[in-house]
Amino acid sequence: MITWFSDLDNTLVYSHRTNFDEEVVLVEKIDGKEQSYMTRNSYDFMCNMDINLVPVTTRTIEQYKRLFVF
């Protein structure tokens, strides 16, 4: 199994303010409002690969827990 270290924000996860030229998947809500997305390609890759993701991020634990994709 591969272990993959990756930043999250603006690498795998993008703000709702980002303009996308491709299909996206919602991965975070705050107070019921859509907050963050992943591209469909990244989402499919993460969901279908047998990898251990180690997030290298400045997010707090609470912010990380809001992501419902990981």
C-alpha distance (Angstrom), angle and dihedral (degrees) to the residues before:
residue distance angle dihedral
M1 . . .
I2 3.79 . .
T3 3.80 122.2 .
W4 3.77 111.7 -147.0
F5 3.82 123.3 -165.5
S6 3.79 113.4 -159.8
D7 3.75 142.7 160.9
L8 3.79 112.4 -120.9
D9 3.79 111.9 -156.5
N10 3.79 113.3 73.0
T11 3.79 90.0 -3.5
L12 3.82 105.4 63.7
V13 3.81 100.6 -7.8
Y14 3.80 124.2 48.9
S15 3.80 133.0 -166.9
H16 3.79 122.7 -108.0
R17 3.83 85.5 -112.8
T18 3.81 91.3 67.1
N19 3.80 117.2 104.7
F20 3.79 109.1 -132.5
D21 3.78 127.8 -155.6
E22 3.79 92.2 -169.9
E23 3.79 140.7 46.2
V24 3.81 115.5 -69.6
V25 3.81 137.6 -164.1
L26 3.81 123.4 -141.4
V27 3.83 110.5 -119.0
E28 3.81 105.0 163.7
K29 3.79 139.3 38.1
I30 3.78 129.4 -176.0
D31 3.80 117.1 -160.5
G32 3.80 89.4 -16.9
K33 3.81 93.7 -53.3
E34 3.79 122.9 118.5
Q35 3.79 108.1 -106.3
S36 3.81 113.7 162.6
Y37 3.78 140.8 18.7
M38 3.77 142.0 -169.3
T39 3.76 124.3 -147.8
R40 3.79 112.7 -102.9
N41 3.82 90.1 -117.2
S42 3.81 93.3 53.8
Y43 3.79 92.2 43.3
D44 3.81 93.0 50.9
F45 3.79 91.0 46.7
M46 3.81 92.7 50.9
C47 3.80 93.0 46.4
N48 3.80 96.4 45.9
M49 3.78 103.2 40.5
D50 3.78 124.2 86.4
I51 3.82 96.1 -129.6
N52 3.77 139.3 132.9
L53 3.80 108.3 -128.8
V54 3.78 116.3 -152.7
P55 3.81 107.7 -168.6
V56 3.78 114.0 -140.2
T57 3.76 99.3 -164.6
T58 3.78 146.5 139.0
R59 3.81 89.5 -134.7
T60 3.77 117.3 119.4
I61 3.80 118.0 -121.7
E62 3.81 89.2 -102.5
Q63 3.81 91.3 52.9
Y64 3.78 91.5 47.3
K65 3.82 91.5 50.7
R66 3.83 90.4 57.3
L67 3.80 89.1 67.7
F68 3.79 106.8 92.0
V69 3.80 96.7 -170.5
F70 3.82 100.1 70.8
